[in-house]
């Protein structure tokens, strides 16, 4: 199933421990996409309001490891008969 890239970015970021709606919104406003966030330097990510050094490291780790988790989450959504909006 094809999903809107913005929706996938939102889902991807919700899988990062420590990120809630406000931080996700700030990150997407600052970087525009998960791909650009993934490629950003740690100090640049850390300049976003509410994102300190510890969370910057968590984001970097989670985004490196989360593609498989995103795929599993999408499978769970599909198996449940649900749809991303």
N, C-alpha and C positions, 0 to 999 in steps of 0.2 A: 504494500500500500504506500502511495506517495504522501508525504507529509510536508506541510509548509515549513520552510527553513526557520522562520521565526519561532514557530511552535516547537520545533525540535530543539532550538537553542534554549528556549524556556524550560523544556523538560530536562535537557542536559544539565542546566544549572540548578534545577531543583534537586538533583541527585547529589550535589556537593554539600556535605555536612557544614553547617554554619551559615549557609546562604538562605535568606528569606526573601520575600517579595521586594522589600526596599533595596537591599543590597544587589539583588539580581537586576532591578531596574537601573540602578546606578552603573553597574558594570556594562550592561548593554548600551546605555546612553554613552558611556565613555569609549567603548570599543566597537560597538555595532554588531558584533557576532561572536560566537564561541570561537570560531577559527582565529579571529583577530585577537581575542583575549588569550587564547592558547599560545599565540606567537609573541605576546607582549613580555617585556622584561619585568621582573619582580618588582623593581622599584616603581615602575609605571603603574602596575596594578595596585601597589600599596598607597598610591596617591588618591585613590578613589575613597571618598568619605565612607567610613565604617569598615574599611578593609585594612587591617594591620598586618604586621609581618607574619604572625602565626597563620592567619586566614589566607594570606597570599600563598604561603607554602601549601596549605590544604587545597586551595583552588588548583594550583599547578599539579599537585599529585593526583587529585581527583580527575582532572581533565585528561591527564596522561592515561589513566586507568579506566576511564568511564565509558569508552565506546562500547565495550562488551556489556556493561551495565545498562546503557541506553538501549541496546538491542534486546536485552532480556526484558526490560520494562515495556518496550514496544510489543514484544511477544505476549506479555501478560495482559496488556490492554486489548490486544486483538483476541486472545483466548477468552477474555471476559465479554467479548462482544461490544466493547466500548469503543468510542472514537475520540480522537483528540480534536479539540475545537480551536 
